[in-house]
Amino acid sequence: MDPDGRNQGPGVIEGPGAAVVKSHRIVDGALVKQGPWPLMSVLSDLPRNPEHIIMSSEPVAELHPEYSSAGATATPWREVLALLERAEIFWISTVRDDGRPHVTPLPAMWLAGALHFCTGLDEQKGRNLLRNPTCILTTGNNSYRQGLDVVVEGPAERVTDPPTLKRLAELWQSKIGWPWDVVEGGFRPRPEGPQPENADADGVVPVFAVRPSKILSFGRGERFTQTRYRF
């Protein structure tokens, strides 16, 4: 980087909680190309750690008018994001090997553009995800006249990066008082916390991330809304 803050060539500089692409500069939170190097070839060099992924813009909100009240407008992404960040319990839907659905509640944490949860690989949802990683997580409330429900769809992938696991363990502790130790491959329960029966033979509970391919929100109140968010 030169004294004027301009980047001079391709590559990646790792910084705290971010990655800077040297062939691009950041303007208003977005990557702006300033060299002859293809964007995808540069982004392919970025670390796979979600902590280093730069969200260039928020998703596009599209109202489904045929499923919404007359005069309704799309629910802003900031309201959906606030719900994802404060929610403690989600319902995860997976598919059994014979095609039957399986739904169960579990805690999940929103971090770096993805929902994270943990489950043993011998549990029904764990076995389902090994065969078919596509899943849906839903949160909201059970009131009819008011509220906001959110549906997150995407593939579940194992999280093994220690810095990300550390931040997730901190979220589990701060939000729901569930202490975890970070170990190779996931979490290990602390003696003073709940003792799940879903650990593997080494006592490790796998952690998964769902980076959304699609999000839907269903708003209820003066007007009913259905909004899709495209990434």
C-alpha positions, 0 to 999 in steps of 0.5 A: 500500500502506498502512502496515499492508501492505494493498493499496488498489486494482487494478493491478500493482507490479513488484518484483525477480523478482515482481509484486504485485497491489494488489487482493490480498495474498500469504498463505503464497505464495498470492494472496488476493483482498481487493477487489471486482475479478475475479481474472482481470481482475487477473491479466491485467494481470500481465507475461508475463515468467515471472520475474513469474509467481506460483505460488500452489500446487504441482500436485496429485499423483494416483497411477494405482493401476492402473499402480502397485504395491500399496500405492504412494503418489504421488511427491511433487512436490518429488522431481519438481521436484528432478529437473527442476532438476538434469537436464541432458539431456532427450529432446524429442518433436515431430511431423512434418508427415506425423504421424511422431514425431521424438525427439532429446536436448538440454539443457533448463533448468527456470526459473520453472515451465517447461522451456527449450531452444534450437533452430534453426528450420531443424532438424527439431524447429524446423520441427515446432514451427512447425507444431505447438508441442505437444511432450513432454520426458522425462528420467530414467535407464535403470535398471529396478530404481530411478530416477525418470522425468519426462514434461513435456507442453505447448506450446513458445513463443519466449522473447524477454524479456532478463531471462529469457534472461539467467537462462537463459544463466547456467543453461546456463553453470553447469550444463553449461559452455555459454556464451551471449551474450544478444541480441535474439531469443535466444542467440548462441554465444560464441567459446570455447563450442560453435558450433552450426549451428542459428543463424539468418541473424543468428547467433541461436539461438531459445529456447523455453519449455514451460509444462506442461499435464501432467506424469507421473512413473514411479518404480521401486524397492521399489514402482513408481509412476505419478503425474500432476501437474495444474496 
